[in-house]
């Protein structure tokens, strides 16, 4: 299990404002907001960070134009920032059954599809997703994603350009999620990530999940909802996108 991408609801300015785009590029992210999938109802801009990325979404029409309905509804209600943290896995069916056995209302794995060309055509992406419920105290959910096969993974990696690798930023190491997590939220985190939780990291205010030797997620109780994302570059540069601060 490892970090794959963050789905982020953004305002128009993050896709169109030249000053903001230039500021993102200045810290080492070769951002091209006009590139990325979309329909008449939504527009995605990707920020490629090694093998991880930010999927920044702007809803253009109230129906979302084929975008995920629940995320569209929350965007229309004013949600901005991370709506979903996606984790790359190799055993999505086992994860689904395991979570169901623990009474976690996870959605069944399904292929990601969306309509385009006046809703006449359907595009299927080469991966399956399933999603945990939204947290009670912080408005986001965790999703699991499994690529169809390694051939599909290699094919998709060709589209992960322009990439911050060209500027010496090779990936995301740590994501810290701060917000008003409830007791039930923390219980769900423990139930899902029990084997990956760091020794002595579980207390009443924070939980640290070690996904691998280089990647981790921290859930921290805080009065304000904010995210901190740390890349491997370990420089002092940083950029803000909505309520997310990326250190690069």
C-alpha positions in Angstrom: 0.0 0.0 0.0 1.4 3.4 -0.9 0.3 7.0 -1.7 -1.1 7.5 -5.1 -2.7 10.9 -5.4 -4.8 13.5 -3.7 -8.1 14.6 -5.3 -8.4 18.3 -4.6 -11.4 20.6 -5.2 -10.1 23.9 -6.5 -11.4 27.3 -7.5 -10.9 28.5 -11.1 -7.9 30.6 -10.2 -5.7 27.6 -9.7 -6.3 26.6 -13.3 -6.3 30.0 -15.0 -4.5 32.7 -12.9 -1.1 33.3 -14.5 0.5 34.5 -11.2 -0.7 31.5 -9.3 0.5 29.1 -12.0 3.9 30.8 -12.2 4.2 30.6 -8.4 3.6 26.8 -8.5 6.2 26.4 -11.3 8.7 28.6 -9.4 9.0 26.1 -6.5 9.8 23.2 -8.9 6.5 21.9 -10.1 6.3 22.2 -14.0 2.5 22.7 -13.9 0.4 22.7 -17.1 -3.2 23.3 -16.0 -4.6 23.1 -19.5 -3.6 19.4 -19.7 -5.7 16.7 -18.1 -9.0 15.0 -18.6 -12.4 16.7 -18.5 -15.8 17.1 -20.1 -18.2 20.0 -20.4 -19.0 19.6 -16.7 -15.6 19.3 -15.0 -11.9 20.0 -15.6 -9.0 18.2 -14.1 -5.4 19.6 -13.9 -2.7 17.3 -12.7 0.4 18.2 -10.7 2.8 15.4 -11.3 5.3 14.7 -8.4 7.3 11.6 -9.3 4.9 8.7 -9.0 2.4 10.7 -7.0 0.2 13.5 -8.1 -2.4 16.1 -7.2 -5.7 15.7 -9.2 -7.1 19.2 -9.0 -10.7 19.4 -10.0 -13.0 22.3 -10.9 -16.7 21.7 -11.5 -17.9 23.6 -14.5 -21.6 22.6 -14.4 -23.8 21.8 -11.4 -24.3 18.2 -12.6 -20.5 17.6 -12.8 -20.6 16.3 -16.4 -19.8 12.8 -15.4 -17.6 13.5 -12.4 -18.2 11.5 -9.2 -21.7 12.6 -7.9 -20.9 12.9 -4.2 -17.7 14.9 -4.9 -19.7 17.1 -7.3 -22.4 17.7 -4.7 -19.9 18.7 -2.1 -18.0 21.0 -4.5 -21.3 22.8 -5.3 -21.8 23.3 -1.6 -18.5 25.1 -1.3 -16.0 22.4 -0.4 -12.4 23.2 -1.4 -9.3 21.3 -0.6 -8.7 17.6 -0.5 -11.9 15.5 -1.0 -10.1 12.1 -1.3 -6.8 10.6 -0.5 -6.1 7.7 -2.9 -3.9 4.8 -2.0 -2.4 2.4 -4.5 -2.9 -1.3 -3.6 -2.4 -4.7 -5.2 -5.3 -6.5 -3.5 -8.4 -4.3 -3.7 -10.8 -7.2 -3.5 -9.2 -8.5 -0.3 -9.2 -5.0 1.2 -12.9 -4.6 0.4 -13.9 -7.9 2.0 -11.7 -7.2 5.0 -13.3 -3.8 5.6 -16.8 -5.1 5.1 -16.1 -7.8 7.7 -15.2 -5.0 10.2 -18.5 -3.3 9.5 -16.9 -0.4 7.5 -19.3 0.7 4.8 -16.8 0.6 1.9 -18.0 0.8 -1.6 -17.5 -2.3 -3.9 -14.5 -2.0 -6.2 -15.5 -0.6 -9.6 -14.0 0.7 -12.8 -13.8 4.5 -13.0 -15.9 5.6 -15.9 -17.2 9.0 -17.1 -19.3 10.2 -20.0 -18.0 12.5 -22.7 -18.9 13.8 -26.1 -22.4 15.0 -25.2 -22.9 11.9 -23.0 -22.8 9.6 -26.0 -19.5 7.9 -25.2 -18.1 6.3 -22.0 -14.5 6.3 -21.2 -13.2 3.6 -18.8 -10.0 4.1 -17.0 -7.6 1.1 -16.5 -8.1 0.9 -12.7 -10.6 0.0 -10.1 -11.5 2.1 -7.1 -13.3 1.6 -3.8 -14.0 4.2 -1.1 -14.3 4.4 2.6 -17.1 6.6 4.2 -16.4 10.3 4.7 -14.9 11.1 8.0 -17.3 12.8 10.5 -15.1 15.7 11.6 -13.1 16.3 8.4 -14.8 16.4 5.0 -12.8 13.9 3.0 -12.6 10.2 2.4 -9.9 7.6 1.7 -10.0 5.6 -1.5 -8.1 2.5 -2.7 -7.0 2.0 -6.3 -5.7 -1.0 -8.1 -4.3 -0.8 -11.7 -5.6 -3.3 -14.2 -2.0 -4.7 -14.7 1.6 -3.5 -14.9 1.2 -2.8 -18.6 -1.6 -0.3 -17.8 0.6 1.2 -15.1 3.5 1.6 -17.5 1.2 3.1 -20.1 -0.3 5.6 -17.7 3.2 6.6 -16.4 4.0 8.0 -19.9 1.3 10.6 -19.3 2.7 11.8 -16.0 4.4 14.8 -17.6 5.7 17.4 -17.1 7.0 16.0 -13.9 8.8 17.5 -10.9 11.5 14.8 -11.3 13.1 17.2 -13.8 13.7 19.6 -11.0 14.9 17.1 -8.4 11.6 16.4 -6.7 11.0 12.7 -6.9 7.9 12.0 -4.8 5.7 12.6 -1.8 7.0 11.2 1.5 4.5 12.4 4.1 1.0 13.8 4.3 -0.2 15.4 7.5 -4.0 15.8 7.8 -5.2 18.2 10.5 -8.8 18.7 11.5 -11.6 18.0 13.9 -11.4 14.2 13.8 -14.0 12.5 16.1 -13.5 9.5 18.3 -15.3 7.5 15.7 -13.0 8.8 13.0 -9.9 7.6 14.9 -11.6 4.2 15.6 -12.1 3.8 11.8 -8.5 4.7 11.1 -7.2 2.2 13.6 -9.5 -0.5 12.2 -8.3 0.1 8.6 -4.6 0.7 9.2 -3.9 -1.3 12.4 -0.9 -3.1 11.1 0.6 0.0 9.6 0.3 2.3 12.7 3.6 3.3 14.1 4.6 2.0 17.5 3.7 4.5 20.2 2.2 6.9 17.7 -1.5 6.3 18.6 -2.9 8.6 21.2 -5.9 10.8 21.7 -4.7 13.5 19.4 -2.8 11.9 16.5 -2.2 8.7 14.6 0.7 8.0 12.3 0.4 5.4 9.6 3.6 4.0 8.0 2.7 2.9 4.5 6.3 2.0 3.6 9.9 2.9 4.6 9.6 6.3 3.0 5.9 7.2 3.1 3.5 8.0 5.9 0.2 9.6 6.7 -0.5 11.5 10.0 -4.0 12.2 11.2 -3.9 15.0 13.8 -6.8 16.5 15.8 -6.9 20.3 15.3 -9.4 23.1 15.4 -8.6 24.0 11.8 -8.7 21.8 8.7 -5.4 21.9 6.9 -3.0 19.6 5.1 0.8 19.5 5.0 2.5 17.6 2.2 6.2 16.9 2.3 8.1 15.8 -0.8 11.5 14.1 -0.7 13.4 17.2 -1.8 13.6 18.5 1.8 14.0 22.1 0.7 12.6 25.2 2.4 10.4 26.2 -0.5 6.6 25.8 -0.2 3.4 26.6 -2.1 -0.2 26.8 -1.0 -3.1 25.3 -3.0 -6.4 25.9 -1.2 -5.9 24.7 2.4 -2.9 22.5 1.5 0.7 23.5 2.0 3.3 21.6 -0.1 6.9 21.6 1.1 9.3 21.1 -1.8 
